[in-house]
């Protein structure tokens, strides 16, 4: 058996395809992005080494708009953590109290997660359509004409209009994670608390939620890093417009690289996205404390 | 027996119990209201999509905005599939997704076998590096991947998507397989070995058949991420011949801005495979998509 396990040729054959792919499509590109981020390069002319020039421009140039895009991503992260997650938690708690049609509700709540963001984006484009969209039609029929707007086209409403579908889509995802977590808590604990006279609300507040902390931590990490990476829905709904009102780092990166041929600057944004994701993941882990590990 | 029932009935009639019961009733009404509202918020966009995919502009834009279609216009579907090229985009997506799933299953299960069952120097390091891939946002590699594929003259082909999709799915797939293979007792390998199975025989005859549940999880997860992917499909494919469904919808909605019916039909067509799959195996799909978070 030992000689079979230590078969070197077999080990190489089995791991080779994965490591080859992983190296050429993930590891190497990350380092290439890191290198490009120090270049002034338009993809056509010879690149020039400009040190941290791109990073300085990233944080100081208002025209390039990175600070604004980062702020938007952070607002999204904030809304995800303080609106999306509490909503998910509330639904998970309600569902796990044992309601009729539990499975049905779980299935329905999870559905938006499965549907392509392009489809969801196109649907919301129609929902927000200024002339025929459901939002404005509903406002008109309620006699609230003065509140109708070009939701995605106006500076002050575009950002929130884009965030609503993003937050809505993933409520079900977090709900399911939390729901599965609650279900794995032994029912005896809940029953014992009931016998002692605790109400449902008290059980949730003092028993379930504290026991759910590791899962809530995962959800917070996903919500924050997901917000930093957000791309699809914003790209479909506004492409970062109007006038950069809804720009986030990913959309800015793509438009810098592929519309404006700023390869070096775009790569600097890519590196910042990776760095920020790692930073926030670690910071959140730290903030939640390590006592439960 | 009778006595007991009477006792219970009596208890129900005492005032305190009645109050408690009323409270419970009220709170459960509240619970169902909240759940019902959220369910409606989730179902409505889909319902709306299905209905407007069968309507004429006249109905969508005024006569009948949220009702069922008065006249079922299946011609919208015909338009989307032929004039809108959705049939071709579907086929392209099916080819890319299908091959990616097959490659991912083969490569990830092989890697898992090497990482968990075979003994070689550096396997811990390789495993750690691959697991790091879980946290790296794929968007960050888009430019180098674009340049590499350009150098290899592979932009505008099925491979242009299949290769990156497979690579980016690997970390998650290997993690799912790793979590599963540890529960397959090593004694099985040993028994097979004693019976004369080679290292390859153990993989193909023992491990692979037993890994089926993990592999189906990986397949579902890969299907959804490829079928719905937008950024890479948009950037790496320029030629309409290889365009996948998510980019196809974008193109269609760009050219049919005033005709909503065919766009709705295209959206339904794109969503249909997912919903069919979901209606048959909702629990399995829910587990597949959250598998990554369990260890995260």
Interface residues (C-beta under 8 A of the other chain):
Chain A: X1 X4 X5 X6 X7 X8 X10 X11 X13 X14 X15 X17 X18 X19 X21 X22 X24 X25 X26 X27 X28 X29 X30 X32 X33 X36 X90 X91 X94 X95 X97 X99 X103 X105 X106 X107 X108 X109 X110 X111 X112 X113 X114 X115 X116 X117 X118 X119 X120 X122 X123 X124 X125 X126 X127 X131 X132 X134 X137 X168 X171 X172 X173 X176 X177 X180 X200 X218 X219 X221 X222 X225 X228 X229 X231 X232 X235 X236 X250 X253 X254 X257 X258 X263 X266 X267 X270 X271 X273 X274 X277 X278 X281
Chain B: X27 X28 X31 X32 X34 X35 X38 X39 X41 X42 X43 X45 X46 X48 X49 X52 X60 X61 X62 X65 X66 X106 X107 X108 X110 X111 X113 X114 X115 X117 X118 X119 X120 X123 X126 X129 X130 X133 X135 X136 X137 X139 X140 X141 X142 X143 X144 X145 X147 X148 X163 X164 X166 X167 X168 X170 X171 X174 X189 X190 X193 X194 X198 X199 X200 X202 X203 X224 X227 X228 X230 X231 X234 X235 X245 X246 X247 X249 X250 X253 X260 X263 X267 X270 X271 X274 X275 X278 X282 X283 X285 X286 X289 X290 X293 X296
